[in-house]
Amino acid sequence: MKKYLPFLILGLSAIAFPLLLYVLSGMRGFIAGILLVIGGAYLYRYPNTSLYLLLIYICFGGTITYLIPGTYITDGAFIRFTPQYAILQIIIDVFYIPPLIAIVLAYKKQDYQQAYQKYKPIFGAIIAFIFVTLIHFLFINIPNHFQAEQGNQILVGIIGLKTWLGYIPLILCGYYLSKTKKHLTTIIKLQIILIVICCVLTLFQYYALTAGLCIGSVGLPEPTFHRTSLQARCLIGGSLLYYPDWNLIRLPGTFVAPWQWGWFLISSIFFGVMGTLIPAEKYWHYLSWFAIFLLVIVSIISGQRIALLLVPLFLIILLLVTENNFKKIGIKLGITILLIIIGFNLNFVQSAINNFVGRWNYSDPITFFINTFSRELNQLNIFGNGVGVTLSAARRFGSISLIEIFPAQIIHEMGILGIITFYILATIIVIQGYKSYQKIEDKSIKKIGLCLWIFILFISYNPYYYPLVVDPVNIYYWFSFGILLRLPSMEKNQESAMIIDEDPS
């Protein structure tokens, strides 16, 4: 039966997928569905290639989406998305689901039994979180669907299920893709190249705005001119804000919006430092340091205060914890302090810092966090209001409440059960990740493992915004955890857990 399962899945997809997209977008959607099924069948055959393409696509998906004509319509100060936009949002899953199916089917029953025994706490925590999420969908979203004022809560719930649970299997994909040191090095090198390309494109976007090649938000109707909007889009990425007279700038880079770009910068500083640790040619070390330099510069000019704060902070932390030589630590600290002193004397850096301080004073994040969290605590129940009801991606289908504080978001959607089960899962991931790091003996790999663990630790307990439910952190988090679990067996060149043959890619 297992031998014929891929053909069954392909056959069902070839029927259901084009029909679904036909309902959303007519004949154009039907044709796109057929092409996506064909592409998915090819990617199933080459899971390694598909997962590399996934890492590439998440960096440029926002740019690709808005480069294609007809994805949105301008309506005064507002934007209306067309059915074609929905089709483009599915593309990322084509790079992810076929290789996941290939990996799952390639494992034998005893492989899963061994993995369960080795990682029993992780499996238990994931199952508990899935159970709580499904309970809310079945007994809250579905009944709420029949209350007319709340809109289509079933579709809202489906988006919620995909957001909260859809990328957890990337743990398996990260584990699979990082079989050896060579595979690990390939992943890091790919990320370094992506960082350089994305940052250079963003520098050009910044130049185009400052040189007047793009006018940004100037001249847009109220209230669009003082908030991010697709109408201000410039060359790459999506929603943008640029109003130089008011010293307003929020760059999206190559992503759909500035907040996704900011979290890409924060995530990338970990990969940048890992690039300086890989046992490879000096060229890659130099390129990694260049990528780090670009990340710092772009964090300054992009107008994202969270990136401006955290990118330099994590750079210093990672440089210190991955260096055992006190002399080298002193040199690195000296260079960092010198760069900070030089930076304070650059006009654009001073402008960015003044903007950061002004925005902090105007809207204090700590006070905002306390007020938002307190409001949800006052309404705390065992159950929440249903999955997906805080997600901006679901706003076109039903009634939602946008909440920008991650714990408050979980409480609002899934109540006490949700926040307890999620943080149990996050804590077990942190503990198991640290245990995996401790087992590593190779010094270079151990330092890379430490960088991955700090990233996982930070994202697991990050209280502000919601990086785990938006690109690219929702992919990097689970993927990085899979890599971290693989590192101890990688250095010994043996598989103590699940073994899978190399694919033809």
For each residue, the residues with C-beta under 8 A, 3 or more apart:
1: 4 5
2: 5 105
3:
4: 1 7 8
5: 1 2 8 9 105
6: 9 10 44 101 102 105
7: 4 10 11
8: 4 5 11 12
9: 5 6 12 13 101
10: 6 7 13 14 37 41 44
11: 7 8 14 15
12: 8 9 15 16
13: 9 10 16 17 37 40
14: 10 11 17 18 34 37
15: 11 12 18 19
16: 12 13 19 20
17: 13 14 20 21 33 36 37
18: 14 15 21 22 29 30 31 33 34 37
19: 15 16 22 23 30 33
20: 16 17 23 24 33
21: 17 18 24 25 29 30 32 33 36 87 90
22: 18 19 25 26 27 29 30 33
23: 19 20 29
24: 20 21 29 83 86 87
25: 21 22 28 29 32 82 83 84 86 87
26: 22 29 30 83
27: 22 30 31
28: 25 31 32 84
29: 18 21 22 23 24 25 26 32 33 83 84 87
30: 18 19 21 22 26 27 33 34
31: 18 27 28 34 35
32: 21 25 28 29 35 36 87
33: 17 18 19 20 21 22 29 30 36 37
34: 14 18 30 31 37 38
35: 31 32 38 39
36: 17 21 32 33 39 40 90 91 94
37: 10 13 14 17 18 33 34 40 41
38: 34 35 41 42
39: 35 36 42 43 94
40: 13 36 37 43 44 94 97 98
41: 10 37 38 44 45 98
42: 38 39 45 46
43: 39 40 46 47 49 50 53 94 95 98 99
44: 6 10 40 41 47 50 98 99 101 102
45: 41 42 102 503 504
46: 42 43 49 50 99 503 504 505
47: 43 44 50 51 98 99 102 103 176 503 505
48: 51 52 99 177 503 505
49: 43 46 52 53 505
50: 43 44 46 47 53 54 95 96 98 99
51: 47 48 54 55 95 96 99 173 176 177
52: 48 49 55 56 177 186 190
53: 43 49 50 56 57 95
54: 50 51 57 58 92 95 96 99 475
55: 51 52 58 59 187 190 191 194 475 479
56: 52 53 59 60 190 194
57: 53 54 60 61 64 91 92 95
58: 54 55 61 92 471 472 475
59: 55 56 194 197 198 254 255 264 472
60: 56 57 63 64 198 254
61: 57 58 64 65 88 91 92 255 256 471
62: 65 66 237 238 252 254 255 256 257 260
63: 60 66 67 236 237 238 254 255
64: 57 60 61 67 68 88
65: 61 62 68 71 85 88 89 238 256
66: 62 63 71 72 230 233 237 238 256
67: 63 64
68: 64 65 71 84 88
69:
70: 82 84
71: 65 66 68 81 82 84 85 88
72: 66 79 80 81 82 85 230
73: 79 80 81 82
74: 78 79 80 230 231
75: 78 79 80
76: 221
77: 220 221 222 223 224
78: 74 75
79: 72 73 74 75 229 230 231
80: 72 73 74 75
81: 71 72 73 85 86 396
82: 25 70 71 72 73 85
83: 24 25 26 29 86 87
84: 25 28 29 68 70 71 87 88
85: 65 71 72 81 82 88 89
86: 24 25 81 83 89 90
87: 21 24 25 29 32 83 84 90 91
88: 61 64 65 68 71 84 85 91
89: 65 85 86 92
90: 21 36 86 87 93 94
91: 36 57 61 87 88 94 95
92: 54 57 58 61 89 95 96 471
93: 90 96 97
94: 36 39 40 43 90 91 97 98
95: 43 50 51 53 54 57 91 92 98 99
96: 50 51 54 92 93 99 100 167 170 173
97: 40 93 94 100 101
98: 40 41 43 44 47 50 94 95 101 102
99: 43 44 46 47 48 50 51 54 95 96 102 103 173
100: 96 97 103 104 169 172 173
101: 6 9 44 97 98 104 105
102: 6 44 45 47 98 99 105 106 503
103: 47 99 100 106 107 172 173 176 500
104: 100 101 107 169 172
105: 2 5 6 101 102
106: 102 103 500 501
107: 103 104 111 112 498 500
108: 111 112
109: 112 113
110: 113 114
111: 107 108 114 115 497 498 499 500
112: 107 108 109 115 116 498
113: 109 110 116 117
114: 110 111 117 118 497 498
115: 111 112 118 119 123 497 498
116: 112 113 119 120 123
117: 113 114 120
118: 114 115 496 497
119: 115 116 122 123 432 485 497
120: 116 117 123 124
121: 124 125 428 431 432
122: 119 125 126 171 428 429 432
123: 115 116 119 120 126 127
124: 120 121 127 128
125: 121 122 128 129 421 424 425 428 429
126: 122 123 129 130 168 425
127: 123 124 130 131
128: 124 125 131 132 421 424 425
129: 125 126 132 133 164 165 421 422 424 425
130: 126 127 133 134 165
131: 127 128 134 135 421
132: 128 129 135 136 414 417 418 421
133: 129 130 136 137 160 161 164 165 387 414 418
134: 130 131 137 138 161
135: 131 132 138 139 383 417
136: 132 133 139 140 141 157 383 384 386 387 413 414 418
137: 133 134 140 141 142 157 158 160 161 386 387
138: 134 135 141 142
139: 135 136 142 143 383
140: 136 137 143 144 383 384 385 386 387
141: 136 137 138 144 145 153 154 156 157 160 386 387 388
142: 137 138 139 145 153 154 157
143: 139 140 146 147
144: 140 141 147 150 153 385 386
145: 141 142 150 152 153 154 398
146: 143
147: 143 144 150 153
148:
149: 399
150: 144 145 147 153 398 399
151: 156 397 398 399
152: 145 155 156 397 398
153: 141 142 144 145 147 150 156 157 386 388 389 398 399
154: 141 142 145 157 158
155: 152 158 159 394 397 398
156: 141 151 152 153 159 160 386 387 388 389 391 394 397 398 400
157: 136 137 141 142 153 154 160 161 386 387 388
158: 137 154 155 161 162 388
159: 155 156 162 163 388 391 393 394 397
160: 133 137 141 156 157 163 164 386 387 388 389 391 394 413
161: 133 134 137 157 158 164 165 166 387 388
162: 158 159 165 166
163: 159 160 166 388 391 393 469 474
164: 129 133 160 161 387 469
165: 129 130 133 161 162 168
166: 161 162 163
167: 96 170 474 475 478
168: 126 165 171 478
169: 100 104 172 173 478
170: 96 167 173 174 475 478 479 482
171: 122 168 174 175 478 479 481 482 485
172: 100 103 104 169 175 176 482
173: 51 96 99 100 103 169 170 176 177 479 482
174: 170 171 177 178 478 479 480 481 482 483 485 486
175: 171 172 178 482 483 485 486 497 498
176: 47 51 103 172 173 179 482 500
177: 48 51 52 173 174 183 187 482 483
178: 174 175 183 184 187 482 483 486 487 490
179: 176 183 486 490 500 502
180: 183 184 490 493
181: 184 185 279 445 490 491
182: 185 186
183: 177 178 179 180 186 187
184: 178 180 181 187 188 278 445 448 483 487 490
185: 181 182 188 189 278 279 280
186: 52 182 183 189 190
187: 55 177 178 183 184 190 191 483
188: 184 185 191 192 271 274 275 278 448
189: 185 186 192 193 275 278 280 284
190: 52 55 56 186 187 193 194
191: 55 187 188 194 195 268 271 274 275
192: 188 189 195 196 271 272 275 284 287 288 291
193: 189 190 196 197
194: 55 56 59 190 191 197 198
195: 191 192 198 199 268 271 272 291 294 295
196: 192 193 199 200 287 290 291 294
197: 59 193 194 200 201
198: 59 60 194 195 201 202 253 254 264
199: 195 196 202 203 253 291 294 295 297 298
200: 196 197 203 204 294
201: 197 198 204 205 235 236 253 254
202: 198 199 205 206 236 237 251 253 254 261 298 301 302
203: 199 200 206 207 294 297 298 301
204: 200 201 207 208 235 236
205: 201 202 208 209 214 234 235 236 237 251 253
206: 202 203 209 210 251 301
207: 203 204 210 211 213
208: 204 205 211 213 214 234 235
209: 205 206 212 213 214 216 234 242 249
210: 206 207 244
211: 207 208
212: 209 215
213: 207 208 209 234
214: 205 208 209 232 234 235 242
215: 212 218 219 232
216: 209 232 234 240 241 242 243 244
217: 220 224 225 226 229 231 232 240 241 242 243 248
218: 215 225 242 243 244 245
219: 215 225
220: 77 217 224 225 229 231 232
221: 76 77 224 225
222: 77 225 226
223: 77 226 227
224: 77 217 220 221 227 229 231 232
225: 217 218 219 220 221 222 243
226: 217 222 223 241 243 246 248
227: 223 224 241
228: 232 239 240 241 250 252 257 258
229: 79 217 220 224 232 233 239 240 241
230: 66 72 74 79 233 238 239 240
231: 74 79 217 220 224
232: 214 215 216 217 220 224 228 229 239 240 241 242
233: 66 229 230 237 238 239 240
234: 205 208 209 213 214 216 237 240 242
235: 201 204 205 208 214
236: 63 201 202 204 205 252 253 254
237: 62 63 66 202 205 233 234 240 251 252 253 254 255 256 257 261
238: 62 63 65 66 230 233 252 255 256 257
239: 228 229 230 232 233 252 256 257 258
240: 216 217 228 229 230 232 233 234 237 250 251 252 258
241: 216 217 226 227 228 229 232 248 249 250 258 303
242: 209 214 216 217 218 232 234 248 249 250 251
243: 216 217 218 225 226 246 247 248 249
244: 210 216 218 247 248 249
245: 218
246: 226 243
247: 243 244 351 354 355
248: 217 226 241 242 243 244 303
249: 209 241 242 243 244 301 302 303 355
250: 228 240 241 242 258 302 303 304
251: 202 205 206 237 240 242 258 261 301 302 303 304
252: 62 228 236 237 238 239 240 255 256 257 258 260 261
253: 198 199 201 202 205 236 237 258 261 264 265 298 302
254: 59 60 62 63 198 201 202 236 237 261
255: 59 61 62 63 237 238 252 260 261 264 471 472
256: 61 62 65 66 237 238 239 252 260 471
257: 62 228 237 238 239 252 260 261
258: 228 239 240 241 250 251 252 253 261 262 302 303 304
259: 262 263 304 465 470
260: 62 252 255 256 257 263 264 470 471 472
261: 202 237 251 252 253 254 255 257 258 264 265 302 304 307
262: 258 259 265 266 302 304 306 307
263: 259 260 266 267 306 307 465 467 470 472 473
264: 59 198 253 255 260 261 267 268 472
265: 253 261 262 268 269 295 298 299 302 304 307 311
266: 262 263 269 306 307 310 311 314
267: 263 264 270 271 455 472 473 476
268: 191 195 264 265 271 272 291 295
269: 265 266 272 273 292 295 310 311 314 315 318
270: 267 273 274 314 318 451 452 454 455
271: 188 191 192 195 267 268 274 275
272: 192 195 268 269 275 276 288 291 292 295 315
273: 269 270 276 277 288 292 315 318 319 322 451
274: 188 191 270 271 277 278 288 448 451 452
275: 188 189 191 192 271 272 278 284 285 287 288 291
276: 272 273 285 288 289 292
277: 273 274 322 444 447 448 451
278: 184 185 188 189 274 275 284 285 288 444 448
279: 181 185 444
280: 185 189 284 285
281: 284 285
282: 285 286
283: 286 287
284: 189 192 275 278 280 281 287 288
285: 275 276 278 280 281 282 288 289
286: 282 283 289 290
287: 192 196 275 283 284 290 291
288: 192 272 273 274 275 276 278 284 285 291 292
289: 276 285 286 292 293
290: 196 286 287 293 294
291: 192 195 196 199 268 272 275 287 288 294 295
292: 269 272 273 276 288 289 295 296 315
293: 289 290 296 297
294: 195 196 199 200 203 290 291 297 298
295: 195 199 265 268 269 272 291 292 298 299 311 315
296: 292 293 299 300 311 312 315
297: 199 203 293 294 300 301
298: 199 202 203 253 265 294 295 301 302
299: 265 295 296 302 304 307 308 311 312
300: 296 297 308 343 348 349 352
301: 202 203 206 249 251 297 298 348 352
302: 202 249 250 251 253 258 261 262 265 298 299 307 308
303: 241 248 249 250 251 258 352 355
304: 250 251 258 259 261 262 265 299 307 308
305: 308 309 355 356 359 360
306: 262 263 266 309 310 464 465
307: 261 262 263 265 266 299 302 304 310 311
308: 299 300 302 304 305 311 312 352 353 356
309: 305 306 312 313 356
310: 266 269 306 307 313 314
311: 265 266 269 295 296 299 307 308 314 315
312: 296 299 308 309 315 316
313: 309 310 316 317
314: 266 269 270 310 311 317 318 454 458
315: 269 272 273 292 295 296 311 312 318 319 336
316: 312 313 319 320 333 336
317: 313 314 320 321 454
318: 269 270 273 314 315 321 322 451 454
319: 273 315 316 322 323 329 332 336
320: 316 317 323 329 332 333
321: 317 318 450 454
322: 273 277 318 319 447 450 451
323: 319 320 328 329 332
324:
325: 328 329
326: 329 330
327: 330 331
328: 323 325 331 332
329: 319 320 323 325 326 332 333
330: 326 327 333 334
331: 327 328 334 335
332: 319 320 323 328 329 335 336
333: 316 320 329 330 336 337
334: 330 331 337 338
335: 331 332 338 339
336: 315 316 319 332 333 339 340
337: 333 334 340 341
338: 334 335 341 342
339: 335 336 342 343
340: 336 337 343 344
341: 337 338 344 345
342: 338 339 345 346
343: 300 339 340 346 349
344: 340 341 349 350 353
345: 341 342 349 350
346: 342 343 349 350
347: 350 351
348: 300 301 351 352
349: 300 343 344 345 346 352 353
350: 344 345 346 347 353 354
351: 247 347 348 354 355
352: 300 301 303 308 348 349 355 356
353: 308 344 349 350 356 357
354: 247 350 351 357 358
355: 247 249 303 305 351 352 358 359
356: 305 308 309 352 353 359 360
357: 353 354 360 361
358: 354 355 361 362
359: 305 355 356 362 363
360: 305 356 357 363 364 365
361: 357 358 364
362: 358 359
363: 359 360 368
364: 360 361 367 368
365: 360 368 369 464
366: 369 370
367: 364 370 371
368: 363 364 365 371 372 404 405
369: 365 366 372 373 405 463 464
370: 366 367 373 374
371: 367 368 374 375
372: 368 369 375 376 403 404 405 408
373: 369 370 376 377 405 407 408
374: 370 371 377 378
375: 371 372 378 379 408
376: 372 373 379 380 403 405 407 408 411 412
377: 373 374 380 411
378: 374 375
379: 375 376 412
380: 376 377 411 415 416
381: 384 415 416
382: 415 416 417
383: 135 136 139 140 414 415 416 417
384: 136 140 381 389 410 411 412 413 414 415 417 418
385: 140 144 389 401 412 413
386: 136 137 140 141 144 153 156 157 160 389 413
387: 133 136 137 140 141 156 157 160 161 164 413 414
388: 141 153 156 157 158 159 160 161 163 391 394 400 413
389: 153 156 160 384 385 386 394 398 399 400 401 412 413
390: 400 401 402 403 409 412 413 466
391: 156 159 160 163 388 394 395 400 469
392: 395 400 402
393: 159 163
394: 155 156 159 160 388 389 391 397 398 400
395: 391 392 400 402
396: 81
397: 151 152 155 156 159 394
398: 145 150 151 152 153 155 156 389 394
399: 149 150 151 153 389
400: 156 388 389 390 391 392 394 395
401: 385 389 390 412
402: 390 392 395
403: 372 376 390 408 409 412 466
404: 368 372 409 464 465 466
405: 368 369 372 373 376 408 409 463 464 465 466
406: 409 410 462 463 464 465 466 467 468
407: 373 376 410 411 419 463
408: 372 373 375 376 403 405 411 412
409: 390 403 404 405 406 412 413 466 469
410: 384 406 407 413 414 418 419 422
411: 376 377 380 384 407 408 414 415 416 418 419
412: 376 379 384 385 389 390 401 403 408 409
413: 136 160 384 385 386 387 388 389 390 409 410 418
414: 132 133 136 383 384 387 410 411 417 418 419 421 422
415: 380 381 382 383 384 411 418 419
416: 380 381 382 383 411 419 420
417: 132 135 382 383 384 414 420 421
418: 132 133 136 384 410 411 413 414 415 421 422
419: 407 410 411 414 415 416 422 423
420: 416 417 423 424
421: 125 128 129 131 132 414 417 418 424 425
422: 129 410 414 418 419 425 426
423: 419 420 426 427
424: 125 128 129 420 421 427 428
425: 125 126 128 129 421 422 428 429
426: 422 423 429 430 460 461
427: 423 424 430 431 460
428: 121 122 125 424 425 431 432
429: 122 125 425 426 432 433 456 460 481
430: 426 427 433 434 453 456 457 460 461
431: 121 427 428 434 435
432: 119 121 122 428 429 435 436 485
433: 429 430 436 437 452 453 456 457 481 484 485
434: 430 431 437 438 453
435: 431 432 438 439
436: 432 433 439 440 449 484 485 487 488
437: 433 434 440 446 449 450 452 453 484 487
438: 434 435
439: 435 436 488
440: 436 437 445 446 449 487 488 491
441: 446 491
442: 445 446 491
443: 446 447
444: 277 278 279 447 448
445: 181 184 440 442 448 449 487 490 491
446: 437 440 441 442 443 449 450
447: 277 322 443 444 450 451
448: 184 188 274 277 278 444 445 451 452 487
449: 436 437 440 445 446 452 453 484 487
450: 321 322 437 446 447 453 454
451: 270 273 274 277 318 322 447 448 454 455
452: 270 274 433 437 448 449 455 456 480 481 483 484 487
453: 430 433 434 437 449 450 456 457 484
454: 270 314 317 318 321 450 451 457 458
455: 267 270 451 452 458 459 476 477 480
456: 429 430 433 452 453 459 460 477 480 481 484
457: 430 433 453 454 460 461
458: 314 454 455 461 462
459: 455 456 462 467 468 473 477
460: 426 427 429 430 456 457
461: 426 430 457 458
462: 406 458 459 465 467 468
463: 369 405 406 407
464: 306 365 369 404 405 406
465: 259 263 306 404 405 406 462
466: 390 403 404 405 406 409 469 470
467: 263 406 459 462 470 473 474 477
468: 406 459 462 473 474 477
469: 163 164 391 409 466 474
470: 259 260 263 466 467 473 474
471: 58 61 92 255 256 260 474 475
472: 58 59 255 260 263 264 267 475 476
473: 263 267 459 467 468 470 476 477
474: 163 167 467 468 469 470 471 477 478
475: 54 55 58 167 170 471 472 478 479
476: 267 455 472 473 479 480
477: 455 456 459 467 468 473 474 480 481
478: 167 168 169 170 171 174 474 475 481 482
479: 55 170 171 173 174 475 476 482 483
480: 174 452 455 456 476 477 483 484
481: 171 174 429 433 452 456 477 478 484 485
482: 170 171 172 173 174 175 176 177 178 478 479 485 486
483: 174 175 177 178 184 187 452 479 480 486 487
484: 433 436 437 449 452 453 456 480 481 487
485: 119 171 174 175 432 433 436 481 482 497
486: 174 175 178 179 482 483 489 490
487: 178 184 436 437 440 445 448 449 452 483 484 490 491
488: 436 439 440 491 492 496
489: 486 492 494 495 496 497
490: 178 179 180 181 184 445 486 487 493
491: 181 440 441 442 445 487 488
492: 488 489
493: 180 490
494: 489
495: 489 498 499
496: 118 488 489
497: 111 114 115 118 119 175 485 489
498: 107 111 112 114 115 175 495
499: 111 495
500: 103 106 107 111 176 179
501: 106
502: 179
503: 45 46 47 48 102
504: 45 46
505: 46 47 48 49
